[in-house]
Every structure is written in structure tokens, then in C-alpha cells.
Amino acid sequence: MAAGAVAVLVLAAGAPAASSAPSASPSSPSPSSAAAGAGAGAAQDAAAVVGGERLGRPAVQVAPRTGAPELPATLTGRSWLIADAATGEVLAARNAHLPLPPASTLKMLFADTVLPKFDRALEHQVAPAELAALGAGSSLVGIKENLPYRVEDLWRGVFLASGNDAVHVLSHMNGGLASTVSQMQERATALQARDTRVVSPEGYDQDGQVSSAYDLTLFARAGLRNPDFRGYCATRTARFPGAVDKATGLRSAFDIANTDRLLGKYPGLIGVKNGYTTNAGATFTGAAERDGRTLLVTVMHPEQQSKVYDEAAALLDWGFAAAGKVEPVGRLVEEETGSGASAAPAAEAPASGVLPHAIQQADHALGPAGWTALAFGAALALWAAGRLRTRRRPHAAAAVLPVLPGGVPVPPRPDYAPHIAYSVPARTTAGPAPRGATAVGGATAVGGGTRRRLTRRARSLARTTRARLAATTTPGRGRRP
């Protein structure tokens, strides 16, 4: 077995089983969850089963060789899977594609989607609106509004305290909750996690939100390839910024601890994510390494919440003991290249040839009259510049300074559209500026007499343009919806 393999264990509870799977839960799931599970399961059954045909079966799937250890007899999880992260071989599974509510294990997908987008040292001032839509009973790390937080602190809040408040702040930084949910779904599609339906970024119980043991294992495997993801999920304790003391003006801090009860107790455990909700029950995702081999294990919905860590540890023990003694019953698929990749960082500058945001907004705000006036102004400015150049001798040291029509200078950035070319001569040497020219930020580069004539002509053209538009434009036209 190749070194560096990873085993992730994910445990979730409280969702309906497929009709072919026996019920192991003493409580009945909500109708909304049942409908969601049935819909996602049907989608998976309609096509070839991702990872192999055996992973679509409800019963325990294992192919032992001579001398293979017995699977733990105490497993009660309605769905579970254990696999080698390096090779992707699934060593054993039960109901691997059964759609169930994922609880906070869905935060793995959130982190894999959003974590690469922001520098860990970036500070963000939390606005009240970013904490306004938290669900009742949400797990919180304790973020305060109107205070700055570093991105790395927010991620510790996500991984250690399972803070939904930290998830919401990062989601708003990423463009909002709806945008983040959409990006997470795209990421799941790219990873071929076809059982997953994302409704909320933090895994809070929502109608229709489901995932599976197989998909959660894919999320853990992908996330652990990011060193930051791996570092955060392996962190046991950290200091988290608190409120500002009104008396001293100093900001406090407090300790937070990872809620993963196996971290620091199970030999070689790396992390990943645990969780609990009323609908999903106990959930857990872990990765453990031993003798150069790393295993991923996922288990969902044990009969008792308190058994989640015991069953996780038992499956990991079995997986390490079964190395080389079982045939794989399936495989973790790789990410599909060229589709569903994570969206670009929200703060990334526009690519060359793309209009800046302000100009894009202007495009929506200006009607035909506005753009006609702008075209007349641009033509007039170019005509005036040509007249000026014919009356003056060229300056020895001249450079091109980008300016908008009317002479307002703009930074020479590459992200301005190449088809908008505005330029006037500008001095780069010391000494007084020639008569009629202006410094950066001035209003015009045309002399006094010429300026007055151009002003009169511009006003005349504007009046003519308005009259023509008034005669041809009907009410309701000329604006974009």
C-alpha cells in the first residue's frame, strides 16, 4: 500500500434509509428529509454508481482474503465507509451512497471551496448583517459585530468550535450565502459527489440538504490535500479574539478547543470534522495515519449519539489491521478536471480586457442618451487634442497618460478594456508646464480661447442630441431592467 494514504470517518444520523436498508434508528426522520433522501438516491441509481457497483448496495460490502480480520461486530451506523486516501481503494462500506443530512461535516466542503480564496493574515471587519441569519441553536465560536478578525482566526472558529457564525462571516466575504452555496454545489459536482445537495454552507438542518458517506469521504480527501485545511483540522486548542474592554480599551481573548473527541486520543488521528444536529444526529469525520498509511473513514447515523467516536475508532483499527488482506469493494474517484472548479477569489482583480466594476455599473445606468452624449464628448475631446497638437511644437519628453473623456486621469491599469483608448501628452521632465496644459487631476489640456469655443460647441451638440432623442424615444425605452 502506498505511503501517505488517509482514512476519514464520517458519522451522521437522523435521516431516512432507502427502502432496501433496514432501519437502525429509534426515531423517525422528518418528511422533508425523507423526500430529499429519496430524490438524491434516485439520481444516483439512475446512472452508474460512482466508485463501483458494489457501493450502491445496502448491505455490508467487504471482500476478505485469507487471514483478514473480522469487521467490528458493534457497528450500528446506517451508512459508513473506510478507504485508503492514497490509492482511493474502499476497503469496506455499508450504504455508501445513502443520502442523509450531513450536519457540520458539510463544513469540509465549505472549507475546500472557500479556504483557498483569502490570505490567512487578512483582517475583516464584521458587519452586523453578517451575523443576522444564524439558525436557532447554532453552534457559535463567539464572533462580535463591528470588530476585526483575521481570516485564520475565522477558520479556527470553523474547524475547532464548528462556529456557524464564522461560516457566515466567511460566506459574506465570499460574496454572500447564496453565492457560497452555489459554489459549494459546483465544487461537489467537480468532485463527483452526486449524492450531495447543498442548501446552507454550515450544514444546519435545512429541507433537502443531504450528502452521503461516500461524498463526505471525497470532501475530506480533497480538503486534506490543502496544507492549511490539514493544519486547521489538526489544531487542538487556540486563542480566539474576544470583545473590547470598555474600561481599558484593550481587546480580550479566550481559549477554544477542538470538539473532535478522538483528536489527541486516537493514535495518529489527524482530524477532520464532527457535528451534530437534531435531524442528522451525531456526525464525525476523521483522518488517521499509522506506519506511513493514512485511512479515510465515514460513518453515518449510529443508534446512539455517544457511540459515534467508538465506532469511528473501531473502523480505523480494523482498516489498519486489514491492510493487504482485503480486496477493494470500490474506489474513491478523482476530481473531474475542467469542470466545477472552485470560483476565483472574490477580491481578485478583473482580467485584462474586462471592464472595471464601476464601468460595468455605468453601463447598466446609462441609457442611449447617456452613451450618445459620451460618444460625442469623446469625439470632441479627440478633435480638440488634434487641433492642439497642430498648433504646438511637440515636447521632447512626452508620455502617455490614460484619461477619461473630459481630461480626468485614471491609473494606467491593465484591467481597463483595450478598446477604450484615451490618451493625451503629459510632461515627464521638470520645469513649468506649457500654457494651456494641466497637471494630473486637472480639467482640460486645451488653451483658454479654444476651450471657450469647444464649450459652446459641446452645449450645442448636447441640445441637438436631447431634442433628437426626445423625438424618437418612447416612454419605457432606453433603460435596462
Salt bridges, closest charged atoms under 4 A:
GLU53 OE1 - ARG57 NH2 2.92
ASP84 OD2 - ARG293 NE 3.24
ASP112 OD2 - ARG187 NE 2.68
GLU130 OE2 - HIS124 NE2 3.04
GLU152 OE1 - ARG120 NE 3.15
GLU152 OE2 - ARG150 NH1 2.95
GLU152 OE1 - ARG156 NH2 3.53
ASP153 OD2 - ARG150 NE 3.41
ASP153 OD1 - ARG156 NH1 3.03
ASP195 OD2 - HIS97 ND1 2.65
GLU202 OE1 - HIS168 NE2 2.79
ASP228 OD1 - ARG120 NH1 2.90
ASP255 OD1 - ARG239 NH1 3.11
GLU289 OE1 - ARG230 NH2 3.82
ASP317 OD1 - ARG290 NH2 3.73
GLU327 OE2 - ARG65 NE 2.88
GLU334 OE2 - ARG221 NH2 3.19
GLU334 OE1 - ARG225 NH2 3.47
GLU335 OE2 - ARG187 NH1 2.64
ASP363 OD2 - ARG480 NH1 2.90
ASP415 OD2 - ARG413 NH2 2.08
